[in-house]
């Protein structure tokens, strides 16, 4: 019967422990990156995306203004990036967005002198649902660009409106774009690029004149933004009040005259176009 001699070898044990320590160290490093650095990277990524959206909305507003001025039926397509993608190899979430056209609606009319006159108020709205950065809404409403987020709202680009403050009267000149949506082509959502096509339809040949108006009421989801805009434009020469869904202007001491022109434009969201 043979004899076996068992020799203790600590080198093998030390190798296993070393491998386990290396795996634990790598796991700690990856966990630290995932929990601390990746959210900051994704927050910056979504912030950069929102800057891109602001530029794209500004371009769309410029296109609408040019089409309103030129009065030519030349379709122009604008790009809107709806969301942002996740990072590869890490646990991250996508950012999503929704683009919608709020066309002519009997509920959304600028009311003058208690509904004696009405002007359609339409909008193109982009709403971001971010996973790391704050949610934001960009809207082209009544010809201006409005930014809304959970800590407030503001007008980023003013509409085509001119205020003449004279000694005894105020003249308002308002060239307002009216967006006509097309059924089935007025909403989309996701994270990829989408395209919105606008083209001129028709416009008033001359200014429509309404003299000595007593009040003007604007129904809106952005009352603070409109209130601050009017407060700046009218320079305390009218009374301005707002609620949760409206802004109202009433005359103070001066006569208010309104000159307005409606410019109608078609807008539709890809894929495909209806001619």
C-alpha angles and dihedrals in degrees: 000000000000125000123232123205118206114210120195112229115189092181093078092050091048090052092053093048090048091052092049091050091051091050090048091049092050090048091051092049093048092046091050091050091046096048101037113020104031095059089052091048091049091046090054090045092054091044090055089049091054090052088053090050091051090053091047093049089049089052091050090050090050090051091052090049093049092048090049091052099041094044091205124136095237112141116223125190121214128193125230120186104216101196148341130260129239124257116261120246093017134084103257138141131233125243116233135199141190127214119197139170116221101199133181110328128169088226094057106060130130102240120213123194094355097313095317085125128018133194120192114246112205135170148188109222133195117191121189123207102195127186098207109010124061117278113254139188125208116191134179098208125167089348098305132100114238127191118202129182136155094277097048148305137252144176108254097182123024122231124246094277131135126195122201112196109197131173096268106008145039120220118201119198111190124175100190124190115222113206116211112202124204120227112255092014101070106086141041138158140188137088105279130086118286131187131225120198121205131183136173118260111173143312142202111274094216137021115276108229126210113176130205098005117184100203145000123202123197118194108211146150088226105057096151092053092050092044092053091046093052092043088058096042098046096041095215094308095119137038113257126189133166140192133187093290109015147049120209130196121196127177121258114186103328130073112252119217122186126207113182139169125197118215115190122209131176118229130185136169125229152276097086129350133245111219 
